[in-house]
Amino acid sequence: MRKWWDDFMTFRRFITPQIMPVIFWVGVFIAVVRGIVDIVWGARLHNPQLITGGIFTLFLGPIFVRMLCEWFLTFFRE
């Protein structure tokens, strides 16, 4: 435990790469739920733009989240 704390305090160990998978899955969950909600609301309101946006969010949202996470991790590679 002491070595981990020393590495953490001297910035030899980064916490961002360790929490990035959690951030990724939370982002994917949000994108998928948002896409489904937009599709349902678009269908209820008879709004084809909202339905189309929901479909794009549903499929492209997780890819965009992955790209952002990978881009962010490039700053923390050892």
DOLUM-957461 format. One record per atom (N, C-alpha, C, O, CB): residue number from 1; residue in one letter; atom name; x, y, z. Coordinates in pm, whole numbers, plus 32768, in hexadecimal, padded with zeros to 4 digits. Atoms other than C-alpha are relative to their C-alpha. Glycine has a CB too. Example, Ala and Ser with C-alpha at 12.3 -4.5 7.8 and 13.67 -1.06 7.14 Angstrom:
2
{1; "a"; "N"; {8059; 7F89; 8000}} {1; "a"; "CA"; {84CE; 7E3E; 830C}} {1; "a"; "C"; {805A; 8078; 8000}} {1; "a"; "O"; {80C2; 8076; 8042}} {1; "a"; "CB"; {7F9D; 8003; 807D}} {2; "s"; "N"; {7FAE; 7F89; 7FFA}} {2; "s"; "CA"; {8557; 7F96; 82CA}} {2; "s"; "C"; {7FB3; 806D; 8049}} {2; "s"; "O"; {7FE6; 80DC; 805A}} {2; "s"; "CB"; {8029; 802E; 7F72}} 
//
This chain:
78
{1; "m"; "N"; {8053; 7F88; 8000}} {1; "m"; "CA"; {8000; 8000; 8000}} {1; "m"; "C"; {8057; 807E; 8000}} {1; "m"; "O"; {8037; 80E1; 7FBE}} {1; "m"; "CB"; {7FA2; 8000; 807A}} {2; "r"; "N"; {7FA8; 7F8A; 7FF7}} {2; "r"; "CA"; {811B; 80EE; 8052}} {2; "r"; "C"; {803E; 8020; 7F79}} {2; "r"; "O"; {8048; 8095; 7F54}} {2; "r"; "CB"; {806F; 7FE9; 8069}} {3; "k"; "N"; {7FC4; 7FE8; 8083}} {3; "k"; "CA"; {81C1; 80BF; 7EFC}} {3; "k"; "C"; {7F9A; 803E; 7FA2}} {3; "k"; "O"; {7FBB; 809A; 7F57}} {3; "k"; "CB"; {8037; 7F7D; 7FC5}} {4; "w"; "N"; {8067; 7FC7; 8056}} {4; "w"; "CA"; {8078; 8105; 7E4A}} {4; "w"; "C"; {7FEC; 8093; 8021}} {4; "w"; "O"; {7FE1; 80E6; 7FC6}} {4; "w"; "CB"; {7F7D; 7FB3; 8010}} {5; "w"; "N"; {8016; 7F76; 7FD7}} {5; "w"; "CA"; {8048; 8242; 7F14}} {5; "w"; "C"; {8077; 8058; 7FD6}} {5; "w"; "O"; {8065; 80C9; 7FA9}} {5; "w"; "CB"; {7FEA; 8008; 8097}} {6; "d"; "N"; {7F8B; 7FB4; 802B}} {6; "d"; "CA"; {81AE; 82B3; 7ECF}} {6; "d"; "C"; {7FFF; 8017; 7F6A}} {6; "d"; "O"; {801D; 8085; 7F3C}} {6; "d"; "CB"; {8081; 7FB8; 802A}} {7; "d"; "N"; {8009; 7FF0; 8091}} {7; "d"; "CA"; {8182; 8274; 7D5B}} {7; "d"; "C"; {7F93; 8064; 7FDB}} {7; "d"; "O"; {7FA6; 80B4; 7F7F}} {7; "d"; "CB"; {7FE3; 7F79; 7FBE}} {8; "f"; "N"; {806E; 7FA4; 801B}} {8; "f"; "CA"; {8039; 8330; 7D61}} {8; "f"; "C"; {8028; 8090; 801F}} {8; "f"; "O"; {800D; 80EB; 7FD1}} {8; "f"; "CB"; {7F84; 7FD8; 8051}} {9; "m"; "N"; {7FDD; 7F78; 7FD6}} {9; "m"; "CA"; {80C3; 845D; 7E1A}} {9; "m"; "C"; {8072; 803C; 7FAE}} {9; "m"; "O"; {807E; 80B6; 7FA5}} {9; "m"; "CB"; {8027; 7FFF; 8092}} {10; "t"; "N"; {7F92; 7FCD; 8053}} {10; "t"; "CA"; {81F7; 8478; 7D39}} {10; "t"; "C"; {7FDF; 7FFC; 7F6B}} {10; "t"; "O"; {8037; 8010; 7F18}} {10; "t"; "CB"; {807F; 7FAF; 801B}} {11; "f"; "N"; {8033; 8002; 8089}} {11; "f"; "CA"; {8125; 8457; 7BF9}} {11; "f"; "C"; {8043; 7F96; 7FA9}} {11; "f"; "O"; {804F; 7FA8; 7F30}} {11; "f"; "CB"; {8011; 8088; 7FC1}} {12; "r"; "N"; {7FD0; 8071; 804F}} {12; "r"; "CA"; {81C3; 8310; 7B90}} {12; "r"; "C"; {7F8E; 7FA2; 7FDB}} {12; "r"; "O"; {7F9C; 7F50; 7F81}} {12; "r"; "CB"; {806D; 7FB3; 804C}} {13; "r"; "N"; {8078; 804F; 801C}} {13; "r"; "CA"; {806A; 826F; 7B93}} {13; "r"; "C"; {7F8D; 8061; 7FE4}} {13; "r"; "O"; {7F6F; 80B9; 8034}} {13; "r"; "CB"; {7FDE; 7F9F; 8077}} {14; "f"; "N"; {806F; 7FAB; 8025}} {14; "f"; "CA"; {7F48; 8312; 7ADE}} {14; "f"; "C"; {7F7D; 7FB8; 801E}} {14; "f"; "O"; {7F74; 7F3E; 800F}} {14; "f"; "CB"; {8008; 8028; 7F6C}} {15; "i"; "N"; {8081; 803F; 7FE4}} {15; "i"; "CA"; {7DE0; 82D8; 7B42}} {15; "i"; "C"; {7FA2; 8007; 7F8A}} {15; "i"; "O"; {7F43; 7FBA; 7F82}} {15; "i"; "CB"; {7FC0; 8041; 8078}} {16; "t"; "N"; {805B; 7FF1; 8072}} {16; "t"; "CA"; {7D41; 8349; 79FC}} {16; "t"; "C"; {7FF6; 7F81; 7FAC}} {16; "t"; "O"; {7F86; 7F5A; 7F8A}} {16; "t"; "CB"; {802F; 8072; 7FA9}} {17; "p"; "N"; {8010; 807C; 804E}} {17; "p"; "CA"; {7D96; 820A; 7937}} {17; "p"; "C"; {7FB2; 7F93; 804A}} {17; "p"; "O"; {7F77; 7F3C; 800B}} {17; "p"; "CB"; {8088; 7FCA; 7FDB}} {18; "q"; "N"; {8047; 8067; 7FB3}} {18; "q"; "CA"; {7D01; 813C; 7A50}} {18; "q"; "C"; {7F6A; 801D; 8009}} {18; "q"; "O"; {7F1B; 7FBF; 8014}} {18; "q"; "CB"; {803B; 7FF6; 808C}} {19; "i"; "N"; {808F; 7FE2; 7FF7}} {19; "i"; "CA"; {7BB5; 81F5; 7A5F}} {19; "i"; "C"; {7FBF; 8015; 7F77}} {19; "i"; "O"; {7F45; 8022; 7F6E}} {19; "i"; "CB"; {7FEB; 807B; 8056}} {20; "m"; "N"; {8036; 7FE6; 8085}} {20; "m"; "CA"; {7B8F; 8227; 78E7}} {20; "m"; "C"; {7F9C; 7F95; 7FD2}} {20; "m"; "O"; {7F39; 7FBA; 7F91}} {20; "m"; "CB"; {8070; 8009; 7F9D}} {21; "p"; "N"; {8068; 8061; 8027}} {21; "p"; "CA"; {7AD6; 80DA; 78AF}} {21; "p"; "C"; {7F78; 801E; 8040}} {21; "p"; "O"; {7F10; 800A; 8000}} {21; "p"; "CB"; {802C; 7F74; 8026}} {22; "v"; "N"; {807E; 7FDE; 7FBE}} {22; "v"; "CA"; {79CF; 8149; 79AB}} {22; "v"; "C"; {7FC0; 8078; 7FBA}} {22; "v"; "O"; {7F47; 8078; 7FA1}} {22; "v"; "CB"; {8017; 801F; 8097}} {23; "i"; "N"; {8033; 7F8A; 8046}} {23; "i"; "CA"; {79AD; 829B; 7901}} {23; "i"; "C"; {7FCA; 7FD8; 7F77}} {23; "i"; "O"; {7F63; 800B; 7F4B}} {23; "i"; "CB"; {806E; 806B; 7FF2}} {24; "f"; "N"; {802D; 802D; 8083}} {24; "f"; "CA"; {7990; 81EC; 77B0}} {24; "f"; "C"; {7F78; 7FBD; 8008}} {24; "f"; "O"; {7F1F; 7FDE; 7FB9}} {24; "f"; "CB"; {8066; 7F9F; 7FC4}} {25; "w"; "N"; {807F; 8047; 7FF7}} {25; "w"; "CA"; {7876; 8105; 781E}} {25; "w"; "C"; {7F8F; 805A; 802D}} {25; "w"; "O"; {7F1D; 8047; 8002}} {25; "w"; "CB"; {800C; 7F8A; 805E}} {26; "v"; "N"; {8067; 7F9F; 7FD9}} {26; "v"; "CA"; {77BA; 8220; 78C7}} {26; "v"; "C"; {7FD7; 8053; 7F86}} {26; "v"; "O"; {7F61; 806C; 7F71}} {26; "v"; "CB"; {8032; 805B; 8072}} {27; "g"; "N"; {801D; 7FB5; 8079}} {27; "g"; "CA"; {77D6; 82E9; 7784}} {27; "g"; "C"; {7FB0; 7FB0; 7F9B}} {27; "g"; "O"; {7F54; 7FE5; 7F5C}} {27; "g"; "CB"; {807F; 8030; 7FC1}} {28; "v"; "N"; {804C; 8056; 805B}} {28; "v"; "CA"; {775C; 81C3; 76B4}} {28; "v"; "C"; {7F71; 7FF0; 8031}} {28; "v"; "O"; {7F13; 7FF7; 7FE1}} {28; "v"; "CB"; {8044; 7F76; 7FF2}} {29; "f"; "N"; {8086; 800D; 7FC8}} {29; "f"; "CA"; {7636; 8191; 779E}} {29; "f"; "C"; {7FAD; 807E; 7FE6}} {29; "f"; "O"; {7F39; 8075; 7FBD}} {29; "f"; "CB"; {8008; 7FE3; 8096}} {30; "i"; "N"; {8047; 7F81; 8015}} {30; "i"; "CA"; {75D8; 8301; 7787}} {30; "i"; "C"; {7FDB; 8011; 7F6C}} {30; "i"; "O"; {7F6C; 803B; 7F4D}} {30; "i"; "CB"; {8057; 8077; 8030}} {31; "a"; "N"; {801B; 7FF1; 808F}} {31; "a"; "CA"; {75F5; 8301; 760A}} {31; "a"; "C"; {7F90; 7FA3; 7FD3}} {31; "a"; "O"; {7F38; 7FCC; 7F86}} {31; "a"; "CB"; {807F; 7FE4; 7FAE}} {32; "v"; "N"; {8067; 8060; 8028}} {32; "v"; "CA"; {751F; 81C8; 75E3}} {32; "v"; "C"; {7F78; 8028; 8038}} {32; "v"; "O"; {7F13; 8025; 7FF1}} {32; "v"; "CB"; {8026; 7F73; 802E}} {33; "v"; "N"; {8080; 7FD8; 7FC4}} {33; "v"; "CA"; {7414; 823D; 76D5}} {33; "v"; "C"; {7FCC; 807E; 7FBB}} {33; "v"; "O"; {7F54; 8089; 7F9F}} {33; "v"; "CB"; {8011; 8019; 8099}} {34; "r"; "N"; {802B; 7F86; 8044}} {34; "r"; "CA"; {740D; 8395; 7631}} {34; "r"; "C"; {7FCA; 7FE2; 7F75}} {34; "r"; "O"; {7F65; 801C; 7F4B}} {34; "r"; "CB"; {8075; 8064; 7FF7}} {35; "g"; "N"; {8030; 8025; 8084}} {35; "g"; "CA"; {73E9; 82F7; 74DA}} {35; "g"; "C"; {7F77; 7FC0; 8005}} {35; "g"; "O"; {7F20; 7FE1; 7FB4}} {35; "g"; "CB"; {8061; 7FA2; 7FBE}} {36; "i"; "N"; {8082; 8042; 7FF3}} {36; "i"; "CA"; {72C9; 821B; 754A}} {36; "i"; "C"; {7F94; 8064; 8028}} {36; "i"; "O"; {7F25; 8061; 7FF2}} {36; "i"; "CB"; {8008; 7F8F; 8068}} {37; "v"; "N"; {8061; 7F9B; 7FD6}} {37; "v"; "CA"; {721C; 833D; 75F9}} {37; "v"; "C"; {7FDB; 805B; 7F8B}} {37; "v"; "O"; {7F66; 807C; 7F79}} {37; "v"; "CB"; {8038; 8054; 8075}} {38; "d"; "N"; {801E; 7FAB; 8074}} {38; "d"; "CA"; {723C; 8415; 74C1}} {38; "d"; "C"; {7FA9; 7FB8; 7F9A}} {38; "d"; "O"; {7F4F; 7FF4; 7F60}} {38; "d"; "CB"; {8082; 802F; 7FBE}} {39; "i"; "N"; {8052; 804D; 805F}} {39; "i"; "CA"; {71AD; 8302; 73E6}} {39; "i"; "C"; {7F71; 7FF6; 8032}} {39; "i"; "O"; {7F13; 800A; 7FE5}} {39; "i"; "CB"; {803C; 7F72; 7FEA}} {40; "v"; "N"; {8087; 800E; 7FC8}} {40; "v"; "CA"; {7085; 82CB; 74CF}} {40; "v"; "C"; {7FB7; 8086; 7FFC}} {40; "v"; "O"; {7F43; 808B; 7FD4}} {40; "v"; "CB"; {8007; 7FCC; 8090}} {41; "w"; "N"; {8042; 7F7D; 8002}} {41; "w"; "CA"; {703C; 8441; 74F2}} {41; "w"; "C"; {7FE2; 802C; 7F71}} {41; "w"; "O"; {7F7A; 8068; 7F56}} {41; "w"; "CB"; {8058; 8068; 8045}} {42; "g"; "N"; {8019; 7FDE; 808C}} {42; "g"; "CA"; {7061; 8470; 737C}} {42; "g"; "C"; {7F88; 7FB7; 7FC9}} {42; "g"; "O"; {7F3B; 7FEF; 7F7B}} {42; "g"; "CB"; {807A; 7FE2; 7FAD}} {43; "a"; "N"; {8074; 804E; 802E}} {43; "a"; "CA"; {6F66; 835B; 733F}} {43; "a"; "C"; {7F7F; 8036; 803F}} {43; "a"; "O"; {7F17; 803C; 7FFD}} {43; "a"; "CB"; {8012; 7F6A; 8024}} {44; "r"; "N"; {8078; 7FCB; 7FBD}} {44; "r"; "CA"; {6E73; 83ED; 743F}} {44; "r"; "C"; {7FD6; 8087; 7FC7}} {44; "r"; "O"; {7F60; 80A6; 7FBF}} {44; "r"; "CB"; {8017; 800C; 8096}} {45; "l"; "N"; {801E; 7F79; 8033}} {45; "l"; "CA"; {6E8F; 854B; 73AD}} {45; "l"; "C"; {7FF8; 8004; 7F67}} {45; "l"; "O"; {7FE2; 806E; 7F2D}} {45; "l"; "CB"; {8069; 8062; 8030}} {46; "h"; "N"; {8001; 800A; 8092}} {46; "h"; "CA"; {6E97; 84D2; 7243}} {46; "h"; "C"; {8067; 805F; 7FC3}} {46; "h"; "O"; {804B; 80A9; 7F64}} {46; "h"; "CB"; {7F74; 8020; 7FC8}} {47; "n"; "N"; {7F93; 7FA8; 802B}} {47; "n"; "CA"; {6FE4; 8585; 7213}} {47; "n"; "C"; {806F; 7FAB; 7FC3}} {47; "n"; "O"; {80BD; 7F6F; 800D}} {47; "n"; "CB"; {8036; 8056; 8077}} {48; "p"; "N"; {7F9B; 8055; 803F}} {48; "p"; "CA"; {70C1; 84D4; 7112}} {48; "p"; "C"; {8090; 802F; 801A}} {48; "p"; "O"; {80EC; 7FDD; 801A}} {48; "p"; "CB"; {7FE8; 7FF9; 7F6C}} {49; "q"; "N"; {7F79; 7FD0; 7FE2}} {49; "q"; "CA"; {71EC; 85B5; 7161}} {49; "q"; "C"; {8030; 7FCB; 8086}} {49; "q"; "O"; {80A5; 7FA6; 8094}} {49; "q"; "CB"; {8003; 8099; 8000}} {50; "l"; "N"; {7FDD; 8033; 7F7D}} {50; "l"; "CA"; {71E8; 8548; 72CC}} {50; "l"; "C"; {801B; 7F6A; 7FF9}} {50; "l"; "O"; {8076; 7F38; 803D}} {50; "l"; "CB"; {7F92; 801E; 8065}} {51; "i"; "N"; {7FEA; 8091; 8011}} {51; "i"; "CA"; {71CD; 83DA; 7265}} {51; "i"; "C"; {8087; 7FE8; 7FBE}} {51; "i"; "O"; {80D4; 7F92; 7FEA}} {51; "i"; "CB"; {7F8E; 7FC0; 7FAC}} {52; "t"; "N"; {7F80; 8010; 8045}} {52; "t"; "CA"; {72F1; 83FD; 7175}} {52; "t"; "C"; {8075; 8023; 805C}} {52; "t"; "O"; {80D9; 7FDB; 805F}} {52; "t"; "CB"; {8004; 8058; 7F82}} {53; "g"; "N"; {7F98; 7FDC; 7FA0}} {53; "g"; "CA"; {73C1; 84B1; 727B}} {53; "g"; "C"; {8014; 7F96; 806A}} {53; "g"; "O"; {8085; 7F7B; 8094}} {53; "g"; "CB"; {7FDF; 8084; 8041}} {54; "g"; "N"; {7FF7; 806C; 7F9E}} {54; "g"; "CA"; {7372; 839F; 7374}} {54; "g"; "C"; {8047; 7F86; 7FCA}} {54; "g"; "O"; {8094; 7F46; 8010}} {54; "g"; "CB"; {7F78; 7FD9; 8030}} {55; "i"; "N"; {7FBD; 8073; 803D}} {55; "i"; "CA"; {73E1; 8292; 7282}} {55; "i"; "C"; {8097; 801B; 7FF3}} {55; "i"; "O"; {80E9; 7FC4; 8011}} {55; "i"; "CB"; {7FC4; 7FE1; 7F74}} {56; "f"; "N"; {7F72; 7FDD; 8009}} {56; "f"; "CA"; {7528; 834A; 7241}} {56; "f"; "C"; {8042; 7FFD; 8089}} {56; "f"; "O"; {80B2; 7FCC; 8097}} {56; "f"; "CB"; {8011; 808A; 7FC0}} {57; "t"; "N"; {7FC9; 8001; 7F79}} {57; "t"; "CA"; {755E; 837A; 73B6}} {57; "t"; "C"; {8010; 7F71; 8034}} {57; "t"; "O"; {8074; 7F51; 8075}} {57; "t"; "CB"; {7FA6; 8051; 805F}} {58; "l"; "N"; {7FFD; 8089; 7FD2}} {58; "l"; "CA"; {7511; 820F; 73FB}} {58; "l"; "C"; {8078; 7FB3; 7FC8}} {58; "l"; "O"; {80B8; 7F66; 800F}} {58; "l"; "CB"; {7F80; 7FB9; 7FDB}} {59; "f"; "N"; {7F94; 804C; 803E}} {59; "f"; "CA"; {7613; 818C; 7305}} {59; "f"; "C"; {8086; 8048; 7FFF}} {59; "f"; "O"; {80EE; 8008; 800E}} {59; "f"; "CB"; {7FDA; 7FDE; 7F74}} {60; "l"; "N"; {7F82; 7FB7; 8008}} {60; "l"; "CA"; {7717; 82A0; 72EA}} {60; "l"; "C"; {802F; 8037; 8087}} {60; "l"; "O"; {80A4; 8057; 8097}} {60; "l"; "CB"; {7FF3; 8071; 7F9E}} {61; "g"; "N"; {7FDC; 7FCE; 7F7C}} {61; "g"; "CA"; {770F; 8314; 7454}} {61; "g"; "C"; {806C; 7FAE; 8045}} {61; "g"; "O"; {80CE; 7FE8; 8075}} {61; "g"; "CB"; {7F86; 8005; 8057}} {62; "p"; "N"; {7F96; 8050; 7FC1}} {62; "p"; "CA"; {77D6; 81ED; 74E0}} {62; "p"; "C"; {8086; 8008; 7FB7}} {62; "p"; "O"; {80EF; 8003; 7FF6}} {62; "p"; "CB"; {7FD4; 7F70; 8007}} {63; "i"; "N"; {7F82; 7FF2; 804B}} {63; "i"; "CA"; {78D6; 8210; 73C8}} {63; "i"; "C"; {8042; 8085; 8022}} {63; "i"; "O"; {80BB; 808C; 8035}} {63; "i"; "CB"; {7FE6; 7FF6; 7F67}} {64; "f"; "N"; {7FCB; 7F7D; 7FDC}} {64; "f"; "CA"; {78FD; 8381; 7416}} {64; "f"; "C"; {8039; 7FFF; 808E}} {64; "f"; "O"; {80A3; 803A; 80A5}} {64; "f"; "CB"; {7F93; 806B; 7FF4}} {65; "v"; "N"; {7FCE; 800A; 7F76}} {65; "v"; "CA"; {7924; 8335; 758B}} {65; "v"; "C"; {8086; 7FB6; 8001}} {65; "v"; "O"; {80E2; 7FDE; 8047}} {65; "v"; "CB"; {7F99; 7FB8; 805B}} {66; "r"; "N"; {7F82; 804C; 8007}} {66; "r"; "CA"; {7A31; 8234; 7538}} {66; "r"; "C"; {8071; 8056; 7FC8}} {66; "r"; "O"; {80E1; 8054; 7FFB}} {66; "r"; "CB"; {7FED; 7F81; 7FA9}} {67; "m"; "N"; {7F99; 7FAA; 803B}} {67; "m"; "CA"; {7AEB; 832C; 745D}} {67; "m"; "C"; {802E; 806A; 8064}} {67; "m"; "O"; {80A5; 8088; 806C}} {67; "m"; "CB"; {7FCA; 8043; 7F81}} {68; "l"; "N"; {7FD9; 7F9D; 7F9C}} {68; "l"; "CA"; {7AE3; 8433; 7570}} {68; "l"; "C"; {8056; 7FC2; 806E}} {68; "l"; "O"; {80B8; 7FFF; 809A}} {68; "l"; "CB"; {7F84; 8040; 803D}} {69; "c"; "N"; {7FB1; 8043; 7F98}} {69; "c"; "CA"; {7B64; 833C; 7672}} {69; "c"; "C"; {808C; 7FDE; 7FCE}} {69; "c"; "O"; {80EE; 7FF0; 8016}} {69; "c"; "CB"; {7FB8; 7F81; 802F}} {70; "e"; "N"; {7F7C; 801F; 8037}} {70; "e"; "CA"; {7C7E; 82C9; 758E}} {70; "e"; "C"; {8053; 807E; 7FEF}} {70; "e"; "O"; {80CB; 807E; 800B}} {70; "e"; "CB"; {7FF1; 7FB7; 7F7A}} {71; "w"; "N"; {7FB8; 7F83; 8010}} {71; "w"; "CA"; {7CDA; 842F; 753E}} {71; "w"; "C"; {8034; 8032; 8088}} {71; "w"; "O"; {80A6; 805F; 8093}} {71; "w"; "CB"; {7FA6; 806A; 7FBF}} {72; "f"; "N"; {7FD9; 7FD3; 7F7C}} {72; "f"; "CA"; {7CE0; 8485; 76B0}} {72; "f"; "C"; {8071; 7FAB; 8039}} {72; "f"; "O"; {80CA; 7FDE; 807C}} {72; "f"; "CB"; {7F88; 7FFE; 805D}} {73; "l"; "N"; {7F99; 805A; 7FCC}} {73; "l"; "CA"; {7DB5; 8354; 7703}} {73; "l"; "C"; {8087; 8015; 7FBE}} {73; "l"; "O"; {80ED; 7FF0; 7FF8}} {73; "l"; "CB"; {7FD4; 7F71; 7FEF}} {74; "t"; "N"; {7F7E; 7FEA; 8040}} {74; "t"; "CA"; {7EC1; 83B8; 7609}} {74; "t"; "C"; {8058; 805F; 8053}} {74; "t"; "O"; {80D2; 805C; 8047}} {74; "t"; "CB"; {7FEC; 8039; 7F73}} {75; "f"; "N"; {7FB3; 7FA7; 7FAB}} {75; "f"; "CA"; {7F29; 84C1; 7705}} {75; "f"; "C"; {803C; 7FB9; 8079}} {75; "f"; "O"; {8095; 7FEF; 80BB}} {75; "f"; "CB"; {7FA9; 8073; 802D}} {76; "f"; "N"; {7FD6; 8043; 7F86}} {76; "f"; "CA"; {7F5F; 83BF; 7816}} {76; "f"; "C"; {804B; 7F7D; 7FE8}} {76; "f"; "O"; {8062; 7F31; 8045}} {76; "f"; "CB"; {7F8A; 7FE5; 8056}} {77; "r"; "N"; {7FB3; 807A; 801B}} {77; "r"; "CA"; {801D; 82A8; 7768}} {77; "r"; "C"; {808C; 800E; 8035}} {77; "r"; "O"; {80CC; 8076; 8026}} {77; "r"; "CB"; {8003; 7FE1; 7F69}} {78; "e"; "N"; {7F7A; 7FFF; 7FC6}} {78; "e"; "CA"; {815F; 824E; 7816}} {78; "e"; "C"; {8068; 7FD9; 7F9B}} {78; "e"; "O"; {80DE; 7FD5; 7FBA}} {78; "e"; "CB"; {8008; 7FA4; 8077}} 
//
